[in-house]
Amino acid sequence: MDAGRIQILITMAIYMAIVIGIGLYFAKISNKSSEHYFLGGRTLGPWVSAMSAEASDMSGWLLMGLPGVAYWFGLADAAWTAIGLAIGTYLNWLFVSKRLRRYSEKAGNAITLPDFFSNRFREEKKVLMSIASIFILIFFTVYAASCFVTCGKLFSTIFGASYVSMMILGAIFVLVYTMIGGFLAESVSDFMQGTVMILALIAVFAVGTAAAGGLGHVIHNAKSIPGFLEFFGMANPVMENGQQIVRNSAPVFAEILPYGFLTIMSTMAWGLGYFGMPHVLLRFMAIKEEKKLTISRRIAVVWVVIALGTAVFIGIAGRALYPTAFSTYSASENIFILISTNHFIPVFAGLVMAGILAATISSSDSYLLIASSSLSKNLYQKLFRKNAGDKEIMNVSRITLLTITLIAIIIALDENSVIFTIVSFAWAGFGATFGPLMLFSLFWKRINRAGAIAGMVSGGGMVFFWKLVIRPLGGAWNIYELLPAFICSSIVIIAVSLLTAPPSEELQKEFDEVRAG
């Protein structure tokens, strides 16, 4: 290993030590009770709430996956995804955050999402809670796998080490950190990591654009590639034996792929996912004062717009700077790393690499913690050991953390995995399973328990059905599974709720009290 890479490693090690220090500092507070461990005792401030929500949400796919999409396919797919996410972020903070903060406390002081849904409908038999917990376990395991893929690609690219060994090392670090600190440590460190991520994105965008000859040259290069700088068309790399063809030192592209209205709506549907993201929704529940959510919304939206915009243009600039560096879609997700290591001195490159590590840690620890809380708090305690104490619950949670980590490692073993593809499936799963249910639970008085169960099952089930059966048909059916699944869940919730008995007067009264504020 040369001196430059050693400096990068030292810088990243210092960063990781700081993150561990935060976990140790908050360990005592987190272990006071399960509420402190899983929700931080509802003590988050507006800055921590906003930054931790966005940092945990925008995992390694923001710094690797999204630039990779832009590098490979051009502007359209990446830009419409970013626009949908920005709109979804704003609407989620505007409409959902305050009412969920209020309702979660009113509905039995719920500290997890399954808790909230179960308490919202006064469940005696915890069917809704159990189904919600199972879906969380499934989709967060997939989500965690995407983070481990990021770790493997990051360290294997920088240090030339084995992908599998680096992926496992990253997974172990995340597991240990999450076990130590719980939600409060995770949220506070996410604030720091969100700052590192945004600074890294801005720095790589500026340096990459300058190295490519300036913004004018980047745009000129993008225009020379068919469909690369189009909002209503997409670049089409010509492949041979799984590799993009290069002729006369230039990558070969075929005719522009159409990018019509239906495709745009499908891509922008990413924004619908926010209404069902447990790691974001928990930040709404955990803030100390409801009125501070307005400040949090402004911080979150500004962060997201800057982060998404720079990520997309890093991919565009990367294609101008390194037109033939990557010959597969999977490999193109390393464009952020390539620019950073080639155009920063080692210490600064280490800080920028820490941005990717920050994104990965901030997301994977959230995913693991929420998944483990679903099993330990919602299934184990509520169904099997109703008298279980906090210490026992947290021990079960840590065993669950280990199990989920092992399964996620197995999923992440394929180094040709595309981070963006893995994330898109898990995102659709959460968005369709919980998004419509969350909106109707907060804003429709007539929704009942039967409608909630049917809507959740149909939304989650449709994600699998559309992804595995319908979408492969291609053509007009090639729609991102989140959109049809979200619509299906919404229709089922309305239909089943109207065809069955209305909620009790007690539930309707509680709804009115929450709505009145």
Beta strands, then each sheet from edge to edge (+ up, - down):
strand 1: 233-234
strand 2: 239-240
strand 3: 243-244
strand 4: 246-247
strand 5: 250-251
strand 6: 257-258
sheet 1: 1+ 6-
sheet 2: 2+ 3-
sheet 3: 4+ 5-
end
